[in-house]
Structure formats: structure tokens, C-alpha cells
Amino acid sequence: MDCRLYRKGLVLLFVAVLPQLTLQAQENWRDSLTVLNKQIAQSSWSTDLHLRKANANLQLKQWQYAIDEYSLVLQREPHNPAALFYRAYANTHLRRFELSRADLLDLLAFVPRHFEARLSLAVVLQQLGRKQDALDQLNQTIQQHADSAVAYAARANLERDMKQDEVALYDWQRAEELSPRDVTYVVSHVDLLLVLGRKTEARRVLDAAVKRGIPRGMLAEWYGKVKSAK
């Protein structure tokens, strides 16, 4: 496993493309969309129906249609959490990061402990090149959710991008402690130690992971890198 792929995946946590649907799944979602359109046309206003239609649009990667549906909901319910969050999500796929940021800020104004929204805001701020603002959001995320390995990993990822390697080491260690069987946190920690030339520490991290129950075979590539490191 190449931890660079993990770091890339973490940066794209919020803007990642939805999993590829099978042809049958696509057909099922299109059928659902047809039914929902009929129900909407035949009934009075229903927030639930419009949210369900927007979700079908998202599944089919019809970003603008989803945005239009969420906008209809927000015209009637300006602080609807689902509509704000997922309109922001859809806008990231169209690379409208400022619009996404605005919706996430609105959501956090009313639900300040919304974990996914604050973490997503940090990712969007990174996309906008506002790394210090992103770091501030991640610091607040960790203050509110100190038991979240994902939050520590997200901050470590950003700290590496900002060349703050020593503090990133601490955050990878915390992520490991909170999620001790997650291989991605182990290899990200080891990768950074090798970048810093701390081969002995990297080997200790790998050995500790094996003792925690992670199969050695899953770390074989990284044992090899430690062995070959100068």
C-alpha cells in the first residue's frame, strides 16, 4: 500500500467521486428518479421527496440537478442541514469551492459540532489554498471530537503539506492510538519517519502494529522500505 495514495484520498475526503455504480444500480436509481418525479408532480410540497430526489441525482452524478433540488429545499427551509451539506458536496464536484464553503459555514453556524461539515470545510479550504484557515478548522474539530482518529489523520495530512513534520508525527501517533488496527495510519506514520531519516523509530512503529494484531504481511512492503533505508 502506497501511503501517498492514502494522503491523496484524505485530501479528497469531501470532494471524492462517488463509487462507480453498476449498470443495474444506475438503472435502479433512474427508476427511482422517475417515480420520485411523478410523486413530486402529483403532491403538494414535500421536503422529504425533494431530498430523496436530490439523493438520486447525486447517486447518478447529476450534480447540477441535485443542487437545484437542494436549493428548492433551502428556499423553504434555509437552515436544513442535509440540504446545506449535500449542496456543498455537489458544488465541490463542479469545483465551486467558494459556494461549498458558504454552505458549510451556514450549516456550522447552526450546528457547530457537525463533524462532517467542519472536516469538509477544512478540505474545501485546502482546495482554495487557505491552509492556515483549514488548520484552524481541524484544530477546532479535534477540540470537539478528541476521540476521532480521522480528525487527527486529516490534521497530520495538512501539517505534512505545510512542512510541519514534527507535529504531524504526533498526530499520526494519536490516530494510531485511537484506531490501532487501521493500516493506513501505520504506514503514513512510518512513511514520515523514513522521510525524516528515523529508520529505527519506523521499525518500532511497524513492530508495535504487528503486536497489536495487524498481519505482518500487510506491512511487508514497509518492512522492506525500512530495511533498505539508509
C-alpha positions in Angstrom: 0.0 0.0 0.0 1.4 3.4 -1.0 0.7 5.9 1.7 0.8 8.7 -0.9 -2.4 7.3 -2.2 -3.9 7.5 1.3 -2.8 11.1 1.7 -4.4 11.9 -1.7 -7.5 10.1 -0.7 -7.7 12.0 2.6 -7.4 15.4 0.9 -10.3 14.3 -1.4 -12.3 13.1 1.5 -15.2 15.5 0.8 -14.7 16.0 -3.0 -14.2 12.4 -3.8 -16.2 10.9 -6.7 -18.9 8.6 -5.6 -18.2 4.9 -6.2 -18.9 3.7 -9.7 -22.4 2.3 -10.0 -23.0 -0.9 -11.8 -25.3 -0.7 -14.8 -28.1 -2.4 -12.8 -27.6 0.1 -9.9 -27.7 3.0 -12.3 -30.9 1.7 -13.8 -32.4 1.2 -10.4 -31.6 4.8 -9.5 -33.1 6.1 -12.7 -36.3 4.1 -12.0 -36.4 5.7 -8.5 -35.9 9.1 -10.1 -38.8 8.5 -12.4 -41.1 7.5 -9.5 -40.0 10.5 -7.4 -40.6 13.0 -10.2 -44.2 11.6 -10.6 -44.7 11.8 -6.8 -43.5 15.4 -6.7 -45.7 16.4 -9.6 -48.7 14.8 -8.1 -48.4 16.1 -4.5 -48.1 19.3 -2.5 -44.7 20.4 -1.3 -42.7 17.6 0.4 -39.2 18.3 1.7 -38.7 14.5 2.1 -39.5 13.9 -1.6 -37.2 16.6 -2.8 -34.3 15.4 -0.6 -34.8 11.9 -1.9 -34.8 13.1 -5.5 -31.7 15.1 -4.8 -30.0 12.0 -3.4 -30.9 10.1 -6.6 -29.4 12.9 -8.6 -26.2 12.6 -6.5 -26.0 8.8 -7.0 -26.2 9.4 -10.7 -23.7 12.2 -10.5 -26.2 14.7 -11.8 -24.6 17.5 -9.7 -26.5 20.5 -11.0 -29.9 18.7 -10.8 -29.0 17.8 -7.2 -28.0 21.4 -6.4 -31.3 22.7 -7.9 -33.3 20.3 -5.6 -31.3 21.3 -2.5 -31.8 24.9 -3.4 -35.6 24.4 -3.6 -35.5 22.9 -0.1 -33.4 25.8 1.2 -35.8 28.3 -0.2 -38.4 26.9 2.2 -36.1 25.8 5.0 -32.9 28.0 4.9 -31.2 26.0 7.6 -32.0 22.4 6.5 -28.8 20.6 7.5 -29.0 17.9 4.8 -29.6 20.3 2.0 -26.8 22.6 3.1 -24.3 19.8 3.5 -25.1 17.9 0.3 -25.4 21.1 -1.8 -21.9 21.9 -0.7 -20.9 18.3 -1.6 -22.3 18.6 -5.1 -20.7 22.0 -5.6 -17.3 20.6 -4.9 -17.7 18.2 -7.8 -18.2 21.3 -10.0 -15.2 22.9 -8.3 -17.3 25.7 -7.0 -15.4 25.7 -3.7 -16.5 29.2 -2.6 -20.2 28.1 -2.8 -19.4 24.9 -1.0 -17.6 26.9 1.7 -20.5 29.3 2.2 -23.0 26.4 2.7 -20.7 24.7 5.2 -20.3 27.9 7.1 -24.1 28.4 7.2 -24.5 24.8 8.5 -21.9 25.2 11.2 -23.4 28.4 12.3 -26.5 26.4 13.4 -24.9 23.0 14.1 -21.4 23.9 15.4 -20.5 20.4 16.4 -21.3 18.9 13.0 -18.2 16.7 12.5 -18.5 16.0 8.8 -19.3 19.6 8.0 -16.2 21.0 9.8 -13.9 18.4 8.4 -15.3 19.0 5.0 -14.8 22.8 5.4 -11.1 22.1 6.2 -10.8 20.1 3.0 -12.5 22.8 0.9 -10.3 25.5 2.4 -7.3 23.4 1.4 -8.6 23.3 -2.1 -8.9 27.1 -2.0 -5.2 27.3 -0.9 -6.2 28.6 2.6 -4.1 26.2 4.6 -3.9 28.1 7.8 -7.7 28.5 7.9 -8.0 24.8 7.1 -5.7 24.1 10.0 -7.8 26.3 12.3 -10.9 24.2 11.4 -9.1 21.0 12.1 -7.9 22.2 15.4 -11.5 23.0 16.3 -12.6 19.6 15.0 -10.2 17.9 17.4 -11.2 20.1 20.3 -14.8 19.0 19.7 -14.1 15.4 18.8 -10.9 14.4 20.6 -11.6 10.7 20.1 -11.7 10.9 16.3 -8.8 9.2 14.5 -10.0 10.6 11.2 -9.6 14.2 12.6 -6.0 13.6 13.7 -5.2 11.9 10.4 -6.7 14.9 8.5 -4.6 17.3 10.5 -1.5 15.3 10.1 -2.0 15.2 6.3 -2.3 19.0 6.2 0.7 19.5 8.5 2.8 17.5 6.2 1.6 19.7 3.3 2.6 22.7 5.4 6.0 21.2 6.2 5.2 20.8 9.9 6.6 17.3 10.1 7.2 17.1 13.8 3.7 17.9 14.8 2.4 15.6 12.0 4.3 12.8 13.7 2.3 13.4 16.9 -1.0 13.4 15.0 -0.2 10.1 13.2 0.6 8.6 16.6 -2.7 9.8 18.0 -4.6 8.4 15.0 -2.9 5.0 15.6 -3.8 5.0 19.3 -7.4 5.8 18.5 -7.7 3.3 15.7 -5.0 0.7 16.3 -6.0 -1.7 13.6 -6.0 0.8 10.8 -3.1 0.1 8.5 -3.2 3.4 6.7 -2.3 5.3 9.8 0.6 3.0 10.5 2.1 3.3 7.0 1.6 7.1 6.9 3.4 7.3 10.3 6.2 5.1 9.0 6.4 7.0 5.7 7.0 10.2 7.5 9.6 8.7 9.8 11.5 7.4 6.8 11.3 10.8 5.1 12.9 12.2 8.3 15.6 9.5 8.3 14.4 7.9 11.6 14.7 4.3 10.5 14.9 2.8 14.0 11.7 4.5 15.1 9.9 3.4 11.9 10.8 -0.2 12.6 9.4 0.2 16.2 6.2 1.5 14.8 5.8 -1.5 12.5 6.7 -4.0 15.2 4.2 -2.4 17.6 1.5 -2.6 14.9 2.2 -6.3 14.4 1.9 -6.8 18.2 -1.5 -5.1 18.1 -2.7 -7.7 15.6 -2.1 -6.2 12.2 -0.8 -9.1 10.0 2.9 -8.7 9.2 2.1 -9.5 5.6 0.1 -6.3 5.2 3.2 -4.4 6.3 5.7 -6.3 4.2 6.3 -3.5 1.8 7.1 -1.1 4.6 9.4 -3.6 6.4 11.2 -3.7 3.1 11.5 0.0 2.9 12.8 0.3 6.4 15.4 -2.4 5.7 16.6 -0.7 2.5 16.6 2.8 4.0 20.0 4.4 4.6 
